[in-house]
Amino acid sequence: MSLTWESVSGWWLPACLVLGLLYAWLMYRQPVRLAKQARYALFAVRAIVVTLIAVLLLSPLIKSVSYLPQKPLILIAQDNSQSIKLFGKTPAKPNTAGALNSLKNQLGNEYEVHEFNFDKELHNGLSNTYNGRQTDISAALRQLNERFVNRNIGALILATDGLYNIGADPQYEARNIKTSIYTIAEGDTIPRRDLLIGNINYNKTAFLGNDFEVELLAEAYQSKGENIHLSVTEDGRQVHSQNIGITSDAFKKIIQLKLNADKKWMRKFTVTLSAVSNELSLQNNTETFYVEVLDARQKVLLVYDAPHPDISVIKQGIESDKNFEVTTGLTDDLASLKLSDYSMAILYQPSAASYPRLKSVIDSKMPVWYIAGMQTDVNGFNNAQKAIQISTSRSDAQEVFAQPAAGFSAFTLSDSTQNKISKMPPLLAPFGIYQSPASASVLLKQKIGNIATNYPLLAFSEADGRRTAALAGEGLWRWQLAGYQTYGNHHAVEELLTQIVQYLTANANRNRFRVYPAKQVFDEGENILLNAELYNDALQLINTPDVSINLKNQNGKNYSFLFTRSGQSYQLNAGSLPVGDYTYAANVKNGKEQYSAKGIITVKPLNLEARQSTADHALLRSISARSGGQMLYPSQIDQLAGLIRKNENIKTVVYEDKHYSELIDIKWVFVLIVLLLSTEWFIRKREGEV
């Protein structure tokens, strides 16, 4: 602890002492009845008190320094996925977890050890169950780095076979960890006798009576000279078979299949490679995929006055859902089209001269999506729909960013898509004041510069059973380019466009009760999500009655649920269900009317861990070398403690903590002054000077 000064020189301290001595001398230089010893004592007390008070007026600071040692952290991340158990060097379960657990005792109290295991997520503690169905090494590294940010990480021990089937390349995430990484190379790098289906590419939908193509990758290792039999079955009925000759020890062949969609509804296809003798694993010999066979596509009419890059983006995005087919045409060509052939219309930036020719569309009962831009006639836009109203007195443009609005419940966009849309480039919108009625549902709001506003950008309205949408900006082509440049795909724009069209056309068939799953095929362990809509006689959404649903698997086991109300419709999260095909039947009673809806969903198994059997030790060696660590094998784990102790970069860090406080805040100084003044008064009182 030491005394420091701010803006005042430390030479004032002797001046304060001189002031105290001078004050005491003036007060006690001519004593009347004081004894010599008492006079000296009072002189000293008064000099000390005045000096202390003068010092306090200068506001010095008291500096205290403390030292906090922080032990180096040793982080252990152990792969707990199925591939470790399936493709280890021995059929017995690996004992890596036990060896890593003993490492904590070997390191002793000099280090702070934290243990984790991971599959697709990071979990606390070590494990020897090896039951993870997916592996994401990159996510585990990222979470560790975030959890121990600004901590003294001495070393990271990563025990894995280097195989990952979700997430990014872990080498990139490992570069963000500024410490030595010691990898434990599990699994076996020697290719063994194995057949597997590496990948299947197919369209999720097909149309009744049409052929559709399927592309699959067949792989075979250490099986040269063998003949394998490939068969494809549809709901248990064989629809294709062929023999494949294996010509090398690392054999790969892309096989093109043409199958026929001869039955409606969800069709289940199973691809199987016949086993060979002494094959390592049979789990990866079979893969299942599902194709929804539709009777016909819904047609969407896209009308515009002049060509624009957005037209192509809208058409491609909507047609990414095979349920829809988009017909584009100029406003002048509208008279030659038959409106009854279309489920909905999109009017892109109609001008004032175009609205009379669009009267047949605007006055019809079909859903319409209005898109405004710099060529839009604002008055006509306001009169044609009620979702968004624009008040403007000039024809200027303004750039607006899209921000997802809270509380929108008409349909659901994934969190990933909402996050991407919020980061997209701005759209061009007419300058003005924007409003939406209370009955409208706003999906996107405008952000102008850095200011988030309540102005609607994309909104929906419904009246007399007819749904309309309004987008107050052009420039979707910018979103398309930005999405591909940043994320390598168009998923965000495609999901937004298809969800809009699905919502607008959802009640076009006038079904009073609809139940539809979030998707037809769910992965094992994924939550089953279903939606339901109920319409009254005026075709208005209601959710007063209870909706029940019963799901039945192929073994006859039933799962019963009640939907929860969300906004004006219903939603159900049925949790995860066992692998299999499920038929569902939902029921609701509105007044005297009873409604029902049926469908099918499938929960498919995850066999990702069985697809790769050869460990990737080159990946682990690269991660260790780049970080200054070392790759070891499970039998060498007992050497880790010695390597860590020898690493000069792994050491205890001592943090110096300096704390400053004002002298006037120290209570004992005040107490000392009071005691000294009280002592002085008592002596003077006793000597008769008071």
C-alpha positions in Angstrom: 0.0 0.0 0.0 1.4 3.4 -1.0 0.3 7.0 -1.2 0.0 8.5 -4.7 -1.0 12.0 -6.0 -3.3 12.9 -8.9 -2.8 16.5 -10.2 -1.1 17.8 -7.1 2.7 17.6 -6.6 4.0 15.4 -3.8 6.0 18.4 -2.5 2.8 19.6 -0.9 3.3 17.0 1.8 6.2 18.8 3.6 4.2 22.0 3.2 1.3 20.4 5.0 3.7 19.3 7.8 5.1 22.9 8.0 1.5 24.2 8.2 0.7 21.8 11.1 3.8 22.8 13.0 3.2 26.5 12.5 -0.4 26.2 13.5 0.5 24.3 16.7 3.3 26.8 17.5 1.0 29.8 17.2 -1.5 28.1 19.5 0.9 26.9 22.2 3.8 29.4 22.1 2.6 31.4 25.2 1.1 28.9 27.6 -0.5 30.2 30.8 -1.1 27.3 33.1 0.2 24.3 31.1 3.0 22.2 32.3 5.9 21.8 30.0 5.2 18.1 29.1 1.5 18.8 28.6 2.3 21.7 26.3 4.6 19.5 24.2 2.0 16.8 24.0 -0.7 19.2 22.9 1.7 20.8 20.4 2.3 17.4 18.8 -1.4 16.4 18.7 -2.4 19.7 17.1 0.4 19.6 14.6 -0.6 16.0 13.6 -4.3 16.9 13.3 -3.7 20.0 11.1 -1.2 18.1 8.9 -3.7 15.3 8.4 -6.6 17.7 7.5 -4.4 19.6 5.1 -3.3 16.4 3.4 -7.0 15.3 3.1 -7.8 18.6 1.3 -5.2 17.7 -1.3 -7.2 14.4 -2.1 -4.3 11.9 -2.4 -4.9 8.3 -3.4 -4.0 5.1 -1.6 -2.7 2.5 -4.0 -3.0 -1.2 -3.0 -1.6 -4.0 -5.1 -2.7 -7.7 -4.9 -1.4 -10.6 -6.9 -3.7 -13.4 -8.2 -2.1 -16.5 -9.6 -4.1 -18.4 -12.2 -3.2 -22.0 -12.8 -3.0 -23.1 -16.5 -6.2 -24.8 -17.7 -6.0 -28.2 -19.3 -9.1 -28.9 -21.4 -9.9 -32.5 -22.3 -12.5 -33.0 -25.2 -13.3 -36.7 -25.9 -15.2 -37.9 -29.0 -18.2 -39.9 -27.8 -19.7 -40.8 -31.2 -20.5 -44.2 -32.5 -17.7 -44.4 -35.0 -15.2 -44.8 -32.1 -16.9 -48.0 -31.0 -17.8 -49.3 -34.5 -14.4 -48.9 -36.1 -11.8 -49.1 -33.3 -8.8 -51.3 -33.6 -10.3 -53.9 -31.2 -13.9 -55.1 -30.9 -13.9 -54.2 -27.2 -14.9 -50.7 -26.2 -12.0 -48.3 -26.1 -10.7 -47.3 -22.7 -9.7 -43.8 -23.7 -12.1 -42.2 -21.2 -10.4 -44.1 -18.3 -6.9 -43.2 -19.4 -7.9 -39.5 -19.8 -9.5 -39.5 -16.4 -6.3 -40.8 -14.7 -4.4 -37.9 -16.4 -6.1 -35.5 -14.0 -4.5 -37.3 -11.1 -1.1 -37.3 -12.8 -1.1 -33.6 -13.3 -1.9 -32.9 -9.6 -2.7 -29.5 -8.2 -0.5 -27.6 -10.5 -3.1 -27.5 -13.2 -6.9 -26.9 -13.4 -8.3 -29.7 -15.5 -11.8 -29.6 -17.2 -13.2 -32.7 -18.9 -15.8 -32.8 -21.7 -17.2 -35.3 -24.2 -18.8 -34.4 -27.5 -20.9 -35.7 -30.4 -22.9 -33.1 -32.3 -22.9 -31.1 -29.0 -20.5 -30.5 -26.2 -21.3 -32.2 -22.8 -19.6 -32.0 -19.4 -17.5 -34.9 -18.2 -16.0 -37.9 -19.9 -18.0 -40.9 -21.2 -17.5 -44.4 -22.5 -21.0 -44.9 -24.0 -20.0 -44.0 -27.5 -23.6 -43.5 -28.6 -23.5 -40.2 -30.4 -25.1 -40.4 -33.8 -23.4 -37.3 -35.3 -20.0 -35.7 -34.8 -19.2 -32.0 -35.0 -15.6 -31.4 -33.9 -15.7 -27.8 -35.0 -18.6 -27.0 -32.8 -16.9 -28.6 -29.8 -13.8 -26.5 -30.3 -15.8 -23.3 -30.8 -17.8 -23.8 -27.6 -14.7 -24.5 -25.6 -13.0 -21.4 -26.9 -16.1 -19.3 -26.1 -16.5 -20.8 -22.6 -12.9 -20.2 -21.5 -12.3 -16.9 -23.3 -9.7 -14.7 -21.5 -8.7 -17.6 -19.3 -5.2 -19.1 -19.0 -5.7 -22.1 -21.3 -2.5 -24.1 -21.2 -3.4 -27.0 -23.4 -6.3 -28.7 -25.2 -6.4 -32.5 -25.4 -8.6 -33.6 -28.3 -9.3 -37.4 -28.4 -11.1 -38.4 -31.6 -10.8 -40.4 -34.8 -10.9 -37.2 -36.9 -14.2 -38.2 -38.6 -17.0 -35.6 -38.6 -20.3 -35.6 -40.5 -21.7 -32.2 -39.6 -20.2 -28.8 -39.2 -17.2 -27.1 -40.7 -13.6 -28.4 -41.1 -12.2 -28.4 -37.5 -8.8 -27.1 -38.8 -10.3 -23.6 -39.3 -11.8 -23.5 -35.8 -8.6 -24.9 -34.2 -6.7 -21.8 -35.5 -8.8 -19.7 -33.2 -7.6 -21.5 -30.1 -4.4 -19.9 -29.0 -2.8 -22.8 -27.2 -1.1 -26.1 -27.8 -3.5 -28.8 -29.0 -2.5 -32.5 -28.2 -4.6 -34.9 -30.3 -5.3 -38.5 -29.3 -5.6 -40.4 -32.6 -8.4 -43.0 -32.1 -9.8 -45.4 -34.7 -7.9 -47.2 -37.4 -6.4 -45.8 -40.6 -6.1 -49.1 -42.3 -8.9 -49.6 -44.8 -10.9 -52.7 -44.1 -13.3 -54.7 -46.1 -16.5 -52.7 -46.3 -19.3 -51.7 -48.7 -21.3 -48.6 -48.3 -23.6 -46.1 -49.9 -21.7 -42.8 -49.8 -24.4 -40.4 -50.9 -27.9 -40.2 -52.5 -29.1 -37.3 -54.6 -32.8 -37.1 -55.5 -35.8 -34.7 -55.8 -38.0 -34.8 -52.7 -41.1 -34.5 -54.9 -42.2 -36.1 -58.2 -45.4 -36.0 -60.1 -47.8 -38.9 -60.7 -46.9 -40.9 -63.8 -43.6 -39.2 -64.4 -40.1 -40.8 -64.2 -37.6 -39.2 -61.8 -33.8 -39.7 -61.5 -31.8 -40.8 -58.5 -28.0 -40.6 -58.3 -26.2 -42.6 -55.7 -22.5 -43.2 -54.9 -21.6 -46.8 -54.2 -18.2 -47.4 -52.5 -16.2 -50.6 -51.7 -12.9 -51.1 -49.9 -10.6 -54.0 -49.9 -13.1 -56.0 -52.0 -11.5 -56.1 -55.5 -12.8 -58.9 -57.7 -16.1 -59.1 -55.8 -19.5 -58.6 -57.4 -22.1 -56.8 -55.4 -25.9 -56.7 -56.0 -27.7 -53.4 -55.8 -31.4 -53.4 -55.3 -34.0 -50.7 -54.8 -37.4 -51.4 -53.2 -40.5 -49.1 -53.0 -42.5 -49.8 -49.9 -41.1 -53.4 -49.9 -41.6 -54.0 -53.7 -38.4 -54.3 -55.8 -38.3 -51.7 -58.6 -34.7 -51.9 -59.7 -31.7 -54.3 -59.4 -28.3 -54.6 -61.0 -24.9 -56.2 -60.4 -21.7 -54.1 -59.9 -18.2 -55.4 -60.4 -15.6 -54.1 -58.0 -12.4 -53.3 -59.9 -10.1 -51.8 -57.2 -9.4 -51.8 -53.5 -10.8 -48.3 -53.2 -13.7 -48.5 -55.5 -16.2 -45.7 -56.1 -19.0 -45.6 -58.7 -21.8 -43.1 -59.4 -24.9 -44.9 -60.4 -27.8 -43.2 -62.2 -31.3 -44.7 -61.6 -34.6 -43.8 -63.3 -37.6 -44.7 -61.2 -41.3 -44.1 -61.9 -43.8 -42.3 -59.6 -46.7 -44.6 -60.1 -48.6 -44.0 -56.8 -49.6 -40.8 -55.0 -48.6 -39.8 -51.5 -45.3 -40.3 -49.6 -43.3 -43.2 -51.2 -40.5 -45.0 -49.3 -37.5 -46.2 -51.3 -34.8 -48.4 -49.8 -31.4 -48.9 -51.5 -29.4 -52.0 -50.5 -25.9 -53.3 -51.3 -25.6 -57.1 -50.8 -23.0 -58.0 -48.1 -19.6 -59.6 -48.9 -17.8 -62.0 -46.6 -15.9 -60.7 -43.6 -17.4 -57.2 -44.1 -16.6 -54.7 -41.4 -20.1 -53.2 -41.0 -23.5 -53.9 -42.5 -25.1 -50.7 -41.2 -23.9 -48.6 -44.1 -25.1 -51.0 -46.8 -28.6 -49.7 -46.7 -30.0 -46.2 -47.1 -33.6 -45.0 -47.2 -35.1 -42.0 -48.9 -38.6 -40.6 -49.4 -40.3 -39.0 -52.4 -43.6 -37.3 -52.2 -45.7 -38.1 -55.3 -48.0 -35.3 -56.2 -51.0 -35.3 -58.5 -50.2 -31.9 -60.0 -48.4 -28.7 -59.3 -50.0 -25.5 -58.2 -49.5 -22.7 -60.7 -48.5 -19.2 -59.8 -48.9 -16.3 -62.2 -46.2 -13.6 -62.0 -47.2 -10.4 -63.9 -44.9 -7.4 -64.5 -44.7 -4.3 -66.7 -41.0 -4.4 -67.6 -38.1 -6.9 -67.1 -36.3 -6.8 -63.8 -33.7 -9.1 -62.1 -36.1 -9.8 -59.3 -38.4 -11.7 -61.7 -35.9 -14.5 -62.2 -35.1 -14.6 -58.5 -38.8 -14.9 -57.5 -39.5 -17.6 -60.2 -36.4 -19.7 -59.2 -37.0 -19.3 -55.5 -40.7 -20.4 -55.7 -39.9 -23.3 -58.0 -37.3 -24.6 -55.6 -40.5 -26.2 -54.0 -41.6 -28.7 -56.6 -45.2 -28.2 -55.6 -45.3 -24.9 -57.5 -44.9 -23.9 -61.1 -44.4 -20.2 -62.0 -45.7 -18.6 -65.2 -44.3 -15.2 -66.0 -45.8 -12.7 -68.4 -46.2 -9.0 -69.2 -49.3 -7.1 -68.1 -50.2 -6.8 -71.8 -50.4 -10.6 -72.1 -52.8 -11.0 -69.2 -55.9 -11.0 -71.5 -54.7 -14.2 -73.2 -54.3 -16.1 -69.9 -57.0 -18.2 -68.1 -57.0 -17.0 -64.5 -58.8 -20.1 -63.3 -55.7 -22.2 -64.1 -53.7 -20.4 -61.4 -53.7 -20.7 -57.6 -52.4 -17.2 -57.0 -50.9 -14.1 -58.7 -47.9 -11.9 -58.0 -48.2 -8.4 -59.3 -44.7 -6.9 -59.6 -44.5 -3.1 -59.6 -47.6 -2.4 -61.6 -47.8 1.2 -63.0 -50.8 3.4 -63.0 -51.6 2.5 -66.6 -51.5 -1.3 -65.7 -54.2 -1.3 -62.9 -57.2 -1.2 -65.3 -55.8 -4.3 -67.1 -55.2 -6.0 -63.7 -58.8 -5.5 -62.5 -59.7 -9.1 -63.3 -57.0 -10.3 -60.9 -57.6 -7.7 -58.2 -61.3 -8.4 -58.2 -61.0 -12.2 -58.2 -60.9 -14.4 -55.2 -57.4 -15.7 -55.8 -54.6 -14.7 -53.4 -52.4 -11.9 -54.6 -49.0 -10.8 -53.7 -48.2 -7.1 -54.4 -44.6 -6.0 -54.8 -43.8 -2.3 -54.8 -40.7 -0.5 -56.0 -39.5 2.6 -57.8 -41.8 2.0 -60.8 -44.9 1.4 -58.6 -47.9 3.6 -58.7 -48.3 4.2 -55.0 -52.0 5.3 -55.1 -52.9 2.1 -57.1 -50.8 0.0 -54.6 -52.7 1.5 -51.6 -56.1 1.0 -53.2 -55.5 -2.6 -54.3 -54.6 -4.0 -50.9 -54.8 -3.2 -47.2 -51.7 -4.9 -45.8 -49.4 -1.9 -46.3 -50.3 1.8 -46.9 -47.7 4.3 -48.1 -48.1 8.0 -47.6 -45.8 10.0 -49.8 -45.6 13.3 -51.7 -42.5 12.7 -53.8 -41.1 9.9 -55.9 -37.7 9.5 -54.1 -36.3 6.1 -53.1 -34.8 5.1 -49.8 -32.7 2.1 -48.9 -34.3 -0.1 -46.2 -33.0 -3.2 -44.4 -35.2 -6.0 -43.4 -35.7 -6.9 -39.8 -37.9 -9.9 -38.7 -40.8 -8.7 -36.6 -41.5 -10.3 -33.2 -44.9 -11.9 -32.7 -45.5 -13.0 -36.3 -47.3 -16.4 -36.2 -49.0 -17.0 -39.6 -46.1 -19.3 -40.5 -42.6 -20.0 -39.2 -39.2 -19.1 -40.7 -36.2 -21.0 -39.4 -33.9 -19.1 -37.0 -31.1 -19.4 -39.6 -33.2 -17.8 -42.3 -34.3 -14.9 -40.0 -30.7 -14.3 -39.0 -29.6 -14.3 -42.7 -32.4 -12.0 -43.8 -31.5 -9.4 -41.1 -28.0 -9.2 -42.6 -29.0 -8.9 -46.2 -28.3 -5.8 -48.3 -31.1 -3.1 -48.3 -34.1 -3.1 -50.7 -35.2 0.1 -52.5 -38.6 1.3 -51.3 -40.6 4.4 -52.1 -39.9 7.3 -49.7 -42.7 7.9 -47.3 -44.6 7.0 -44.2 -45.7 3.4 -43.9 -48.6 1.9 -41.9 -50.4 -1.4 -41.5 -53.8 -1.9 -40.0 -54.1 -3.8 -36.7 -55.6 -6.8 -38.5 -52.5 -7.2 -40.7 -49.6 -9.5 -39.8 -46.2 -8.0 -40.3 -43.3 -10.4 -41.0 -40.6 -7.9 -41.8 -40.1 -4.3 -40.6 -37.9 -1.6 -42.1 -34.5 -0.6 -40.7 -33.4 2.7 -42.2 -29.7 3.2 -41.7 -29.0 2.1 -38.1 -32.5 3.1 -37.0 -35.1 0.3 -36.5 -38.5 1.5 -37.3 -42.1 0.2 -37.0 -42.6 0.7 -40.8 -43.8 -2.5 -42.4 -41.8 -4.0 -45.2 -43.6 -7.3 -45.7 -47.1 -7.8 -44.4 -50.1 -10.0 -44.9 -53.9 -9.4 -44.6 -57.0 -11.6 -45.0 -60.6 -10.7 -45.7 -63.5 -12.9 -46.7 -61.2 -15.9 -46.9 -58.8 -14.3 -49.3 -55.2 -13.7 -48.4 -53.0 -10.9 -49.8 -49.4 -10.0 -49.2 -47.5 -6.7 -49.8 -43.7 -6.2 -50.1 -42.7 -2.5 -50.2 -39.3 -2.9 -51.8 -37.4 -4.1 -54.8 -34.0 -5.7 -55.0 -34.5 -9.4 -54.1 -31.7 -10.1 -56.6 -29.3 -8.4 -54.2 -30.4 -10.9 -51.5 -29.8 -13.8 -53.9 -26.2 -12.7 -54.7 -25.4 -11.8 -51.1 -26.7 -15.1 -49.8 -24.6 -17.1 -52.2 -21.5 -15.0 -51.6 -21.7 -15.3 -47.8 -23.3 -18.7 -47.2 -22.7 -20.6 -50.5 -26.4 -21.2 -51.2 -29.8 -19.5 -51.7 -31.6 -21.3 -48.9 -32.7 -18.1 -47.0 -34.4 -16.5 -50.1 -35.9 -19.8 -51.2 -37.4 -20.5 -47.8 -38.8 -17.0 -47.6 -40.4 -17.1 -51.0 -41.8 -20.7 -50.7 -43.2 -20.0 -47.3 -45.0 -16.9 -48.5 -46.5 -18.7 -51.5 -47.5 -21.7 -49.3 -49.2 -19.5 -46.8 -51.1 -17.5 -49.5 -52.3 -20.6 -51.3 -53.0 -22.6 -48.1 -56.7 -21.9 -48.1 -57.2 -21.6 -51.9 -58.8 -25.0 -52.0 -61.3 -23.9 -49.3 -60.7 -26.9 -47.0 -62.1 -25.9 -43.6 -59.6 -28.0 -41.7 -56.0 -28.5 -42.6 -53.1 -30.3 -40.8 -49.6 -30.3 -42.3 -46.2 -31.2 -40.8 -43.2 -28.9 -40.9 -41.7 -31.5 -43.2 -42.6 -35.0 -44.3 -39.4 -36.7 -43.2 -37.8 -36.1 -39.8 -34.4 -37.3 -38.6 -34.1 -39.7 -35.6 -34.1 -37.6 -32.4 -35.6 -34.5 -34.1 -38.8 -33.0 -32.7 -41.9 -33.7 -34.7 -43.7 -30.3 -35.5 -47.2 -30.1 -37.0 -49.5 -27.2 -37.8 -53.3 -27.0 -38.1 -55.7 -24.4 -39.4 -59.5 -24.3 -38.9 -61.8 -21.9 -40.9 -65.4 -20.9 -40.1 -68.2 -20.4 -42.6 -66.7 -17.0 -43.6 -63.4 -18.7 -44.2 -61.8 -16.9 -41.3 -59.2 -18.5 -39.2 -60.4 -19.6 -35.7 -58.8 -21.7 -33.0 -61.6 -21.9 -30.3 -62.3 -25.7 -30.5 -59.7 -28.2 -29.3 -57.8 -30.2 -32.0 -56.7 -33.7 -31.2 -54.4 -35.9 -33.2 -53.4 -39.6 -33.1 -50.2 -40.9 -34.6 -49.8 -44.6 -35.3 -46.6 -46.4 -36.3 -46.3 -49.5 -38.4 -46.6 -51.7 -35.3 -49.9 -50.3 -34.4 -48.7 -48.2 -31.4 -50.7 -45.0 -30.9 -49.4 -41.6 -29.7 -52.2 -39.1 -28.9 -51.7 -35.3 -28.5 -53.7 -32.0 -28.3 -52.6 -29.1 -30.4 -51.8 -25.8 -28.6 -53.2 -22.5 -29.9 -50.7 -20.1 -31.6 -52.0 -16.8 -33.0 -55.1 -17.7 -34.9 -54.1 -21.3 -35.7 -52.7 -24.4 -33.9 -49.2 -25.9 -33.5 -48.0 -29.2 -32.0 -44.5 -30.2 -30.9 -44.8 -33.9 -30.4 -41.2 -34.3 -29.3 -39.0 -37.1 -30.8 -40.5 -40.4 -31.8 -39.0 -43.8 -32.6 -37.8 -44.6 -36.1 -40.6 -45.6 -38.4 -43.5 -44.5 -40.6 -46.5 -42.8 -38.9 -50.0 -42.2 -40.1 -51.8 -39.4 -38.4 -55.5 -38.6 -38.0 -56.6 -35.2 -36.6 -60.1 -34.3 -35.5 -61.9 -31.1 -34.5 -65.6 -30.2 -33.9 -66.8 -26.7 -34.6 -70.4 -26.3 -33.6 -72.3 -29.2 -35.2 -69.7 -29.8 -37.9 -67.0 -32.5 -37.4 -63.8 -32.2 -39.4 -60.9 -34.6 -39.9 -57.5 -34.6 -41.7 -55.1 -37.4 -42.4 -51.5 -37.7 -43.5 -48.2 -39.5 -43.1 -44.8 -38.6 -41.7 -41.6 -40.6 -41.4 -38.8 -40.7 -38.8 -35.7 -42.0 -40.5 -32.7 -43.5 -38.8 -29.4 -41.6 -38.7 -26.5 -43.9 -40.0 -24.0 -41.1 -40.5 -21.5 -42.6 -38.1 -21.4 -45.9 -40.1 -20.6 -44.2 -43.4 -16.8 -43.7 -42.8 -14.7 -46.4 -41.3 -11.2 -45.2 -41.9 -9.9 -42.7 -39.3 -8.5 -39.4 -40.5 -5.3 -39.1 -38.5 -3.8 -36.7 -41.0 -6.3 -34.1 -39.9 -5.3 -34.6 -36.2 -1.6 -34.4 -37.1 -2.2 -31.1 -38.9 -4.1 -29.6 -36.0 -1.4 -30.5 -33.5 1.5 -29.4 -35.6 -0.1 -26.0 -36.4 -0.8 -25.3 -32.7 2.6 -26.4 -31.4 1.2 -29.6 -29.8 1.7 -33.3 -30.7 -0.4 -36.2 -31.9 -0.4 -39.3 -29.7 -2.1 -42.7 -29.8 -4.3 -44.0 -27.0 -1.5 -46.2 -25.7 0.7 -43.0 -25.2 -1.8 -41.1 -23.1 0.4 -41.7 -20.0 3.1 -39.5 -21.7 0.8 -36.5 -21.8 1.5 -35.3 -18.2 5.3 -35.2 -18.9 4.8 -33.4 -22.2 2.6 -30.8 -20.6 5.1 -30.2 -17.8 7.9 -29.8 -20.3 6.0 -27.3 -22.4 7.4 -23.9 -21.4 4.4 -22.1 -22.7 2.2 -23.8 -20.2 2.7 -22.0 -16.9 0.9 -20.3 -14.1 0.0 -16.7 -14.9 0.1 -14.1 -12.1 -2.3 -11.2 -12.5 -1.5 -7.9 -10.8 -4.6 -6.1 -9.4 -4.1 -2.4 -8.6 -6.8 -0.7 -6.6 -7.0 3.0 -5.9 -9.0 4.6 -3.2 -9.2 8.2 -1.8 -7.6 8.8 1.5 -10.7 10.6 2.7 -12.7 7.3 2.2 -10.5 5.5 4.8 -12.5 5.4 8.0 -9.6 4.9 10.4 -8.1 8.3 9.3 -11.4 10.0 10.4 -11.3 8.0 13.7 -7.7 9.0 14.3 -8.5 12.7 13.8 -11.5 12.5 16.2 -9.4 10.7 18.8 -6.5 13.2 18.6 -8.9 16.2 18.9 -10.7 14.5 21.8 -7.4 13.8 23.5 -6.3 17.4 23.1 -9.7 18.7 24.5 -9.5 16.3 27.5 -5.9 17.5 28.4 -6.8 21.1 28.0 -9.9 20.6 30.1 -7.9 18.8 32.8 -5.4 21.6 32.8 -8.1 24.3 33.0 -7.4 25.8 29.6 -11.1 25.2 28.5 
